[in-house]
Amino acid sequence: MIRSIARTATALTVAAGLWFAGAPASVVASAPEVFVTGGAISGRVVDDIVEYFGIPFAAPTGGEARFAPPRPVSPWPGVRPAQDHGPQCPQTGYLPGIPSLAPTGEDCLTIDIYAPDGAGARPRPIMVFLHGGGYLDGSNSEYDGPTRMAADGDVIVAIPNYRLGPFGFLALPELAAESGGAVGTVAIQDQQAALRWLRDNAHVFGGDPDNVTIFGESAGAVSVCTHFAAPGSDDLFAKAIIQSGPCAQAPLAPGDRADAFARSQRYADSVGCGDAATRLACLRALPVAKLLDSPIARAEGHDPIWFPVIDGVVITRTLDAGLTGDARKAPILTGTTSAEGGLMVAETDYARGHIPDAASYERFVRESFGADADRVLARYPVDRFPSPAAAQIEVITDSELACPALSTSRTARDAGHPLWQYEFDQAPLGDANPVLPGAFHSAELYYLFTRFMGVPVPWTGASAAFAAQMQRWWTTFAHTGDPNAPGSPEWQAWPASTGHGPDGSALLMRATGSGMTDDFAARHDCAFWADIDR
């Protein structure tokens, strides 16, 4: 279910009129030329933020490099302009009839850097954002506005691309043989390559390579979890923020090699590369469009097809075991939105011309929960909600995200991680919006970022103050490993586990006032969902 992504919400909210034309013009100047791995680059200064876009952190991934681990970038002559985003990694539009939002190509392993202008008193923390998109869509060019986080929080924000769909997760025995056993983990290796590039080049931008926070939303959050299960990532980050993509019970959590081989073999058959002897060469020779045109290029029915593999080389353990086995006890900030399911219903129903009704709600529950469907329908009867859509939203929110997030927090707390949990409860479009009501999946991103795809978010008044507070929590955590700062509402950490007793509380985030609550588990009926097969 967490295939849903912020870019879809971006398109829907633009259509709904959240943003307006005529934003104040930015002040743009040239940035100094700097030298990074590969050669010299020239960026720009925009509103006191130094931006370097489209920097290659690995070589192109076409031809024989398709489906292969990332390779070192080749040096370039002269000064490479770094003022425009690089291409997105190959992908299709998320919704039927909507094309990809930007140019795509296999030379896509680039990173965008946002840094405060001028030298800091000491090296600055680095925050690395891993975009969502269900491992199918998304790019760094969509999230082009972490400027207030960087400027007001005195941090460097870096956003890399990584390969998606079959390009990032194809798992075949011949690929394992070619890569020393690593298979189905190319996208995670891309993220690791970007983190290593940052470690090697942090000094160029005034960053501290020993103070890196990885943060992500949806599939990006599952990626954050996955790095705890990937030993090669241990020295590449110090702190983690997990937004609406819990490590526990995630549909996109790393899976079994044999299952991945079977899925990838079915996919290869679907594009006409079924002969095991020539399959890999066939797949590498096909045009990108052909690889994306398969009926199972995105999913098999309701089931995701592309997600990482526990290959024993790159990823060596489950996500829960990754949290438990992290000897560093990295600080973790984690949470969800209060109406996560709103975006999913908008995508699966409204965007396809269907308004949920009682019959479709029951069908959704039966398809989702099988033998447990009657119990779910009895616990969440449609007549208890304002509409069938509201019932569906709450079932998705509680079962897919809120309660798994609570389970993630329990695992991390019990393993000794300093942990802060939140629930985001601010509705960007209002609680009564007919298509995207409440704090839907990805809603918090509109308060952390100040621009999406070049379009500014024009918060004013209390909403602007709340956005600044959100950014302050995130960047304070990046500096110190604790989100609390002078002038902010107190955010209590979960106490160390005694092996029993009540769970920790959550900070309920609202523009009208944020405060601690201790009823998260009860409000989302997590005791009930603990006994339901998902």
C-alpha positions in Angstrom: 0.0 0.0 0.0 2.9 2.4 0.6 3.6 2.4 -3.1 1.9 5.9 -2.9 4.1 8.8 -3.3 4.4 12.5 -2.7 4.6 13.4 -6.5 1.0 12.2 -6.9 -0.1 14.4 -4.0 1.8 17.2 -5.6 -0.2 16.9 -8.8 -3.4 16.6 -7.0 -2.8 19.5 -4.6 -1.7 21.8 -7.5 -4.9 20.9 -9.2 -6.8 21.6 -6.0 -5.3 25.1 -5.8 -2.9 24.9 -2.9 -0.3 26.9 -4.7 -0.5 30.0 -6.7 1.4 31.7 -9.5 3.3 34.9 -9.1 5.7 33.9 -6.3 8.5 36.5 -5.6 11.5 36.1 -7.9 14.6 34.5 -6.4 17.9 36.3 -6.3 20.4 34.2 -8.4 24.2 34.5 -8.6 27.0 32.3 -9.6 28.6 30.0 -7.0 32.3 29.4 -6.7 33.7 26.5 -8.8 34.6 23.5 -6.6 36.3 20.2 -7.2 34.6 16.9 -6.4 35.2 13.3 -7.4 35.3 13.5 -11.2 36.3 17.1 -11.7 35.3 20.8 -11.3 31.6 21.9 -11.1 30.0 25.3 -11.1 26.7 25.9 -9.2 24.7 28.9 -8.3 23.5 30.9 -5.2 19.8 31.3 -4.8 18.4 33.3 -1.9 21.5 32.7 0.2 21.6 29.0 -0.6 24.4 27.5 -2.6 23.0 24.9 -5.0 24.9 22.3 -7.0 22.5 20.1 -9.1 23.0 17.0 -11.2 26.4 16.0 -9.9 27.3 12.5 -11.0 28.1 10.2 -8.1 28.4 7.1 -10.3 28.8 6.2 -13.9 25.9 5.9 -16.4 23.9 2.7 -16.0 23.0 1.7 -19.6 24.2 -1.1 -21.7 26.3 -3.7 -19.9 26.0 -1.6 -16.7 22.2 -2.0 -16.7 21.1 -4.0 -13.6 24.8 -4.0 -12.4 26.1 -2.4 -9.2 27.0 1.3 -9.5 30.4 2.0 -11.0 32.8 4.9 -10.3 32.2 8.1 -12.1 34.6 8.9 -15.0 36.5 12.2 -14.8 35.2 15.0 -17.0 37.2 17.8 -18.7 36.9 21.4 -17.8 34.2 22.7 -15.5 30.9 20.9 -15.5 27.8 23.1 -15.1 25.8 22.0 -12.0 22.8 24.3 -12.2 20.1 22.0 -13.6 18.8 18.7 -12.2 19.9 15.6 -13.9 17.4 13.2 -15.6 15.1 11.0 -13.6 15.9 7.3 -13.5 13.7 5.4 -16.0 10.1 5.3 -14.8 6.5 5.7 -16.0 3.9 8.1 -14.8 2.2 6.8 -11.6 -1.4 7.3 -12.8 -2.9 6.1 -16.1 -2.5 8.8 -18.8 -0.1 10.9 -16.8 3.5 10.8 -18.3 6.7 11.0 -16.3 7.0 14.5 -14.9 10.6 15.2 -16.2 13.1 13.8 -18.7 14.4 10.3 -17.9 17.5 8.4 -18.8 19.9 5.8 -17.6 22.6 8.4 -16.9 20.6 9.3 -13.8 22.8 8.6 -10.8 23.2 12.2 -9.8 23.0 14.1 -6.5 21.7 17.6 -5.7 23.3 19.7 -2.9 21.9 22.6 -0.9 24.2 24.4 1.4 24.1 27.7 3.3 26.1 30.4 1.7 29.3 31.2 3.5 31.5 29.3 5.9 30.1 28.0 9.1 31.8 28.1 12.5 32.3 24.4 12.2 31.5 21.7 9.6 27.8 21.5 9.2 25.6 18.4 9.6 24.5 16.7 6.4 20.9 15.6 5.8 20.4 13.1 3.0 16.8 12.7 1.8 15.8 9.5 0.1 12.7 10.1 -2.0 9.5 8.0 -2.0 7.6 6.5 -4.9 7.1 2.9 -4.0 10.5 2.1 -5.6 8.8 2.8 -8.9 8.8 6.6 -9.3 10.4 9.8 -8.1 13.6 11.8 -8.3 15.5 14.5 -6.6 14.2 17.1 -9.1 10.8 16.9 -7.5 12.1 17.9 -4.0 13.9 21.0 -5.0 13.0 23.2 -2.0 14.8 22.2 1.2 16.1 25.8 1.3 14.7 26.8 4.6 15.9 23.7 6.3 19.4 24.4 4.9 19.4 28.2 5.6 17.6 28.4 9.0 18.8 25.0 10.3 22.4 25.6 9.2 22.6 22.1 7.6 23.6 20.7 4.2 20.8 18.9 2.4 21.7 16.3 -0.2 19.2 14.4 -2.4 20.3 11.6 -4.6 18.6 9.7 -7.4 18.6 5.9 -7.3 17.4 3.3 -9.8 13.8 2.2 -9.7 11.6 -0.7 -10.7 13.3 -3.5 -12.7 16.4 -1.3 -13.1 16.9 -1.2 -9.4 15.6 -4.5 -8.2 15.8 -7.2 -10.9 16.9 -10.5 -9.3 18.1 -13.3 -11.5 20.6 -16.1 -10.7 22.9 -14.9 -13.5 23.1 -11.4 -11.9 24.0 -13.0 -8.6 26.8 -14.9 -10.3 28.0 -11.8 -12.0 28.1 -9.7 -8.8 29.5 -12.1 -6.2 26.1 -13.0 -4.8 24.7 -9.4 -4.6 21.3 -9.4 -6.3 18.0 -7.4 -6.2 19.8 -4.7 -4.2 21.2 -2.4 -7.0 19.0 0.6 -5.8 20.3 0.2 -2.2 23.8 0.1 -3.6 23.1 3.3 -5.5 22.1 4.9 -2.2 25.2 3.6 -0.6 27.3 5.0 -3.5 25.7 8.4 -2.9 26.5 8.3 0.8 30.1 7.3 0.1 30.4 10.1 -2.4 29.2 12.5 0.3 31.6 11.1 2.8 34.5 11.7 0.3 33.3 15.2 -0.8 31.6 16.6 2.3 34.5 19.0 3.0 34.0 20.7 -0.4 30.6 22.0 0.8 31.5 22.6 4.4 29.9 19.4 5.6 30.7 17.0 8.4 31.1 13.5 7.1 30.8 12.1 10.6 27.4 13.7 11.2 25.1 12.4 8.5 21.3 12.0 9.0 19.4 9.9 6.5 15.7 10.7 6.2 13.0 9.6 3.8 9.3 9.3 3.3 7.2 6.3 2.3 9.6 4.0 0.2 12.3 6.4 1.1 11.6 5.6 4.8 11.7 1.9 4.1 15.1 2.6 2.4 16.3 4.3 5.7 15.2 1.1 7.6 17.0 -1.0 5.0 20.3 0.7 5.6 20.2 -0.7 9.2 20.1 -4.1 7.7 23.0 -3.4 5.2 26.4 -3.7 6.9 28.0 -1.6 4.2 26.0 1.3 5.4 27.1 1.2 9.0 29.8 3.9 8.7 27.8 6.1 6.3 25.2 7.7 8.6 24.8 8.5 12.3 21.1 9.3 12.7 17.8 8.4 11.0 14.4 9.9 10.4 11.7 7.5 9.3 8.6 9.2 7.8 5.5 7.1 7.0 7.4 4.0 6.0 7.8 1.8 9.0 10.4 -0.9 9.2 7.9 -3.4 10.6 5.4 -5.2 8.3 6.3 -3.0 5.3 5.1 -4.4 1.9 8.4 -3.1 0.5 10.6 -4.6 3.1 13.5 -6.8 1.8 12.3 -10.2 0.9 13.5 -13.7 0.1 15.9 -14.5 -2.8 13.9 -17.4 -4.2 10.7 -15.4 -4.3 12.6 -12.5 -6.0 14.1 -14.8 -8.6 10.6 -16.1 -9.4 9.1 -12.6 -9.7 12.0 -11.4 -11.9 11.7 -14.5 -14.1 8.0 -13.9 -14.6 8.9 -10.3 -15.5 11.5 -11.4 -18.0 9.0 -13.7 -19.6 6.5 -10.8 -19.9 9.0 -8.8 -22.1 10.0 -11.7 -24.3 13.3 -12.6 -22.6 12.3 -16.0 -21.3 15.3 -18.1 -22.4 17.5 -18.5 -19.3 20.6 -18.9 -21.5 20.2 -15.5 -23.1 17.9 -13.7 -20.7 20.2 -11.2 -19.2 21.7 -10.1 -22.6 18.1 -9.9 -23.9 17.0 -7.6 -21.1 20.1 -5.4 -21.4 19.5 -5.0 -25.2 15.8 -4.0 -24.9 14.8 -0.3 -25.2 13.9 1.3 -21.8 10.3 1.8 -23.1 9.9 -1.9 -23.7 11.1 -2.8 -20.2 8.6 -0.3 -18.7 5.7 -1.5 -20.9 5.3 -4.9 -19.4 1.9 -5.6 -17.7 3.8 -6.4 -14.5 6.4 -3.6 -14.8 4.8 -1.9 -11.8 3.0 -4.6 -9.8 1.4 -8.1 -10.0 -2.2 -7.3 -9.2 -2.2 -5.7 -5.8 1.2 -7.0 -4.9 4.4 -5.1 -5.4 7.0 -6.8 -7.6 10.0 -4.6 -7.1 11.6 -4.2 -3.7 15.0 -5.2 -2.1 16.2 -8.7 -1.5 18.0 -10.1 1.5 20.8 -11.3 -0.6 23.3 -12.1 2.2 25.8 -9.7 0.7 24.4 -6.2 0.6 21.4 -6.8 2.9 22.1 -9.5 5.4 19.1 -9.4 7.8 15.5 -8.4 8.2 14.7 -4.8 9.1 13.7 -5.6 12.7 17.0 -7.5 13.1 18.8 -4.5 11.5 17.4 -2.2 14.2 18.2 -4.7 16.9 21.7 -5.4 15.7 22.8 -1.8 15.3 25.8 -1.6 17.7 25.9 2.2 17.3 22.3 2.6 18.7 21.8 5.4 16.2 19.2 8.0 17.4 15.8 7.6 15.5 13.0 10.1 14.9 9.9 8.3 13.4 6.3 8.9 12.8 3.2 8.9 10.6 0.4 11.2 9.5 -3.0 10.8 11.1 -4.9 10.1 7.9 -2.3 8.2 5.8 -4.9 6.4 3.8 -6.3 9.6 2.2 -3.7 9.6 -0.5 -4.1 5.9 -1.2 -7.9 6.3 -1.7 -7.3 9.4 -3.9 -5.0 7.3 -6.1 -6.9 4.0 -6.2 -10.4 5.5 -6.4 -10.9 9.2 -7.1 -8.1 9.5 -9.6 -9.7 6.7 -11.6 -13.2 8.2 -11.5 -14.6 6.1 -8.7 -16.2 7.3 -5.4 -15.9 4.6 -2.8 -19.3 3.2 -1.7 -20.3 0.5 0.8 -19.9 -2.3 -1.7 -16.4 -1.2 -2.9 -15.3 -0.7 0.8 -16.3 -4.3 1.6 -14.6 -5.5 -1.5 -11.4 -3.6 -0.5 -11.5 -5.2 3.0 -12.1 -8.7 1.7 -9.3 -8.4 -0.9 -6.9 -7.0 1.6 -7.5 -9.2 4.7 -8.9 -12.5 3.4 -9.9 -14.8 6.3 -9.8 -11.8 8.7 -12.1 -9.6 6.6 -15.2 -10.3 8.7 -13.4 -9.2 11.8 -12.2 -6.0 10.2 -15.6 -5.2 8.9 -17.1 -5.8 12.3 -14.4 -3.6 13.9 -14.7 -0.9 11.3 -18.3 -1.0 10.1 -19.1 1.5 7.4 -22.0 3.0 9.3 -19.6 4.2 12.0 -18.0 6.6 9.6 -19.1 9.7 7.7 -18.6 7.9 4.4 -17.3 4.6 3.0 -14.2 6.6 1.9 -13.6 7.6 5.5 -13.8 4.0 6.6 -11.4 2.9 4.0 -8.9 5.7 4.9 -9.0 4.7 8.6 -8.5 1.0 7.9 -5.5 1.8 5.7 -4.0 4.3 8.2 -4.3 2.0 11.2 -3.3 -1.3 9.5 -0.7 -0.3 7.0 1.2 2.5 8.7 0.2 3.7 12.2 0.4 0.3 14.0 3.5 -0.9 12.1 5.1 2.4 13.0 4.4 1.7 16.7 5.9 -1.8 16.3 9.0 -0.2 14.7 9.3 2.2 17.7 9.0 -0.7 20.1 11.7 -2.7 18.4 14.1 0.3 18.2 13.4 1.4 21.8 13.9 -2.2 23.1 17.2 -2.4 21.2 18.5 0.8 22.9 18.0 3.4 20.3 17.2 6.9 21.5 13.8 7.4 20.0 11.2 10.1 19.4 7.8 9.4 17.8 5.4 11.9 16.2 2.0 11.9 14.6 1.5 14.6 12.1 -2.1 16.0 12.3 -2.1 19.1 10.0 -4.3 19.0 6.9 -2.7 21.0 4.0 -6.0 21.1 2.1 -8.3 21.2 5.1 -10.2 18.4 6.9 -13.3 18.8 4.6 -11.5 18.5 1.3 -13.5 16.0 -0.7 -10.5 14.3 -2.4 -7.6 14.7 0.0 -8.9 15.3 3.5 -6.9 15.5 6.7 -3.2 14.8 7.1 -2.8 12.4 4.2 0.2 10.3 3.4 3.1 12.7 2.5 1.3 15.8 4.0 4.2 16.6 6.2 6.5 17.1 3.2 4.7 20.3 2.4 5.9 21.8 5.6 9.5 20.5 5.5 10.1 21.5 1.9 9.4 25.0 0.6 9.2 24.1 -3.1 8.1 21.1 -5.2 9.1 20.8 -8.8 10.0 24.5 -8.8 6.6 25.5 -7.4 6.7 27.4 -4.0 4.5 26.5 -1.1 3.1 29.8 0.0 2.3 29.3 3.7 1.6 32.4 5.7 0.7 33.1 9.3 0.3 30.1 11.6 1.0 27.7 8.8 4.3 29.4 8.0 5.2 29.3 11.7 4.3 25.7 11.9 6.5 24.9 8.8 9.4 26.6 10.4 8.8 24.6 13.6 8.8 21.4 11.6 12.0 22.3 9.9 13.6 23.2 13.3 12.7 19.9 14.8 14.3 18.0 11.9 17.5 20.1 11.7 18.0 20.2 15.5 17.8 16.4 15.4 20.5 16.4 12.7 22.7 18.6 14.8 22.4 16.9 18.2 20.4 13.6 17.9 17.6 15.2 19.9 14.8 17.3 18.2 14.3 19.5 21.2 15.4 23.1 20.9 14.8 26.3 22.9 11.3 27.7 22.2 10.0 24.5 20.8 7.2 22.4 22.4 8.7 19.7 24.6 9.1 16.4 22.7 9.6 13.6 25.1 11.8 10.7 24.1 10.6 7.1 24.7 12.1 5.9 28.0 14.5 2.9 28.0 12.6 -0.3 27.9 12.2 -2.4 31.1 10.8 -5.3 29.1 7.2 -4.4 30.1 4.9 -1.5 30.8 3.3 1.1 28.6 4.6 2.3 25.2 6.1 5.7 24.8 4.0 8.6 23.7 4.0 10.6 20.5 4.2 14.3 19.7 0.9 15.3 18.0 1.9 18.0 15.5 -0.6 20.7 14.6 -0.3 24.3 13.5 -2.7 25.3 16.3 -0.4 23.8 18.9 1.7 20.7 19.2 1.8 18.5 22.3 2.5 15.1 23.8 -0.2 12.4 23.7 -0.2 8.9 25.2 -3.2 7.4 23.3 -1.6 6.6 19.9 -2.0 2.9 20.3 -5.6 3.1 21.4 -6.7 5.6 18.8 -5.4 3.4 16.0 -6.6 0.2 17.6 -3.2 -1.4 17.5 -4.1 -4.2 19.9 -6.7 -5.3 17.4 -4.3 -5.1 14.4 -1.6 -7.1 16.2 -3.8 -10.2 15.7 -4.7 -9.6 12.0 -2.8 -11.1 9.2 -1.5 -8.4 6.9 
